[in-house]
Amino acid sequence: MRKFVLMMVAACCLGTVKAQEGWSVMPEAGVTVSKRVNGTTWHPAVRAGVGVDYTFKPGWIGIKSGLYYTNRGNNAPTGLEMSVNEDRIGCGLRQGRITQHFLQVPVVADFSWQVNDRWRMHFEAGMYAAYAVKNDWEWGDYGATTWTAVTPELKEVLEKQYGYPFKEGLSGANGTKSGNDNPYVGHSHFDWGVTTGIGLEVDNWQFKVGYELSLGDEGEPYTMQYAPGIKGDYYPSVGANYNTLMLTLGYRFKMGK
């Protein structure tokens, strides 16, 4: 899937660059807010770059690409970390965050119509490919761990309920080693998805409202555990990952006809 997406982006970009008439360049910048699917918090960010588009005759349809910088963040929900050994069990909290800095290449079809002598409406839809030049993340303990003595009765109940023996040196749910629950280790730098937007162009200035849905493979799936045998948020490798809303302002430089 990754190779197919990159091939489609490259082919469309080359087609746009080779066009000899009806093309223009539009620097643009703005703000975005993104939220993980099933998440609770919207994260503000910035978006800036340069778009290149070619308009086919008779002027109502075109193709657009470009190169943009944007970033996206997510705070992982606080999870319960359990540590066990032969005579005691400890409960603590773990939490973290990630901010990804992307270079993004969209490929969209642009449909437009002239409202009057000065105003022109645009509607665009297509896909994008992006690469995170940096994944900035933190993950670790939050607060103190509370330890409780394990009585024979409690040990029997826990082993019967969760199905694992207490062994010295093990921690986490089902005897996983400490630190293996970090959801950001091995996080993929590549992302792709679908994008759409509607804009109003007045005297070459264009104000656009857009939406993106991230669908990229984030790497190995992970499961955050809140207690032994109880699964928390599960993020699959491929699927809807983030919703992003965009507001941008750009100026179109017409380069030829």
N, C-alpha and C positions, 0 to 999 in steps of 0.2 A: 504493500500500500504506500509506503514512504517513497519508493522509487517512482511509482506511478504519479504521485502528487508532484514530485519535483520535475518530472518530465513534462507534465502538463503546464506547470508554471513557466519553465524555461521556453517551451514552444510558443506560448502566448506572449511572453516578453520579447522574444526575437521578432515575432510578427509585428509587434507594436513599434519596435525600434526601426525596422526596415521600411515602415510606411513613409512615403514621400510627400503626402499631402493630407490635409485635414487633421493634423495632429497638434497637440498643445502640451505645455508643461504647467503643473499647478503645485507650487509649494503650499502646504497646509499644516496647521497645528491645532491642537485642542485638548480636551480632557476626556477621560473615560472613567467608568465605574464598573467593576467586575465582581461577580459573586459565584462561588462554587455551587454547582447543582446540589440541591438539598442543604446548602449552607445557610447561614443566618446573617452574615455581615457583608456589606458592599464595601469594596476597597477602591478609593480614588487613585487615579494615575494620570500620566500625560501621554500624548501621542503627537508625533511630528514627523514630517517627511516630505517627499516630492513625488507627485503622481505624474505619469505620462499617459496620454490617451489619444486615440485616433478615432475620428468620426467619419463614418461611411456616408456616401450619398444615399438619399437626399438630405441627411443631416439629423435624423431622429434616432439613430442607433450607432453605438460605438463600442470600443473595447478599451479598458483602462487597466494599467498596472502601476508599479512604482516601488519605492523602498521606504519603509517607515520604521521608526523606533517606538516601542511602547513597553510598558511593564505591567505586571499582574501579580497580585499578592493573595495569600491565603493564610489564615490562622487555624492551625489544627486544634480541634476541641481538646480540652483537658481530659486526660485519661488516667485511670487508676492503675498503678504499677504494684504488683504483689511480689514479694520475695519470701522464699521459704527455705528452711533447713530442718535439721532433725528435731529441734526443740522450740522453734519460734517462727512466727509469720509476721511479715511487715507489710504495711500498706502506705504508699506514697502517691504523689501526683506527678505526671509528666505532661509537658506541653511544648509547643513550638510554632514556628511560622516560616514561610518561604516567600521571597520576592524574586520573580523571574524577569530578566531584562531581554526583550526580544528585538531582533531585526526581522521585519515581516514583509513579505511580497504578496500582495493580493492580485488576483486576476478576475475581473468582473465585466459583465456586459452592462453598458450604460444606455438607458432609454430616456429620451428627452423630448420636450415639446415647448414651443414658444408661446408664452402667455400673452405678452405684448411686446412693444419695441425694446423694452429694457429687461423684462423678466423672462427667465427660462427655468422650467422645472426639470429635475433629473430623478430617475429611479435606477438604482444599480443592484445587481445580485451576482454572486459568484462564489469563489473560494479563496483561501489564502494558505500559504505555507510560511512557517516562522522558525527561527532558530534562536534559542536563548544563549546569548554570549556570556551570561553569568546567572547562576542559580545561587542566590544569597539566602541561606537558611540557618535557623537555630533550632535545637531540640535538646531537651534535658530535663532534669528533676526540677520540680516546683514545690517548694515547701519541704518540711521535714517528714521522715518516714516514722510511722508509729508501729512499734513492735508489740506483739502479744504472744505470751507463752502458749505452746501447743500441748494441750492435754491429750492423753490417749483417746478420750471420747471425741474431742474436736478433730483430731487427726483421722479417726475412723469416719466421721461424718463428711469431712472434706474429700477424702479419698473416694468415698462411695458416691458423692455428689458430682465431683469433677473428674474422676477417673485417672488420677495420676499420683504416684507415690512421692512423698517428701524425700528429697535427696540433697545433701549438703552441697552448697555452691550454686544451686540453680535459683533462678529468679524469673519473675514474669509468669503469665498464664501458661498452664500446661508444661511447666518446667523449662520454658525458653530462657536462653541466656540474656542477661541484662544488656540493653542497647539494641537488640534485634528488632524492636518495635519501631525504630526510627523510620518514618514514612518517606523521608527525603533522601536517604542514601540510595544512589543509583537512579535518581530521578532523571528522566529523559530530557535532553535539550531541544528536541524536535517537536513541533506542534503543527497541526493543520486543522482547518475547519471551514465553515460556511460564513459568508458575510453578506449583508444587504444594507441599503441606506436610501434615504430620500433627501434631496437638496433643492435649494432655491438659489439660482444664479442671477445677480443683479449687477450690470456693468462689469462683468468678469469676476466679481466677488461671489464666492459660493459658500453658503452656510448649509451644513449637512448634519442630519441626525442618522446614526447608524447602529447596527446590531451585529454581534458576532457570537457564534456558538463554537467553542473549542471541542474537537473530537479526537485529538491526537493520543497516541499511545504514550502513557507517562512512565513506562518502565515496568518492572516487576510489580504485580498487584501486592497490596499489603492490607493487613487487617489490624486495626487498633483494638486492643483488649481493655475493657474496663474492669473486668474481674475474671477469675479463672472460668473458662467455658462460656463467657458472655462476650459476644462479638460487638464491636462498636461500628464506626463508619467503615465501609468497604468500598474502595475505589477500583473499579475494573481497569484493565489495560486500555481498551478502546471503548469509547462511548462519550456521551455528553459530559463534559468536565466543567466548563465555565460558561456563564452568560456575561456578555460585555455590552454595555451601552456607550455610544460615542457621540460627542459634539465637537465638530471641527469647523474651522474657517480657513478658506484658501482663496488664492487669486490666480486666475487662468491667464497664461501668456500664450497667445496663439502664434504658432511658429510657421505656419504655411497653409496652403490650400491645395 
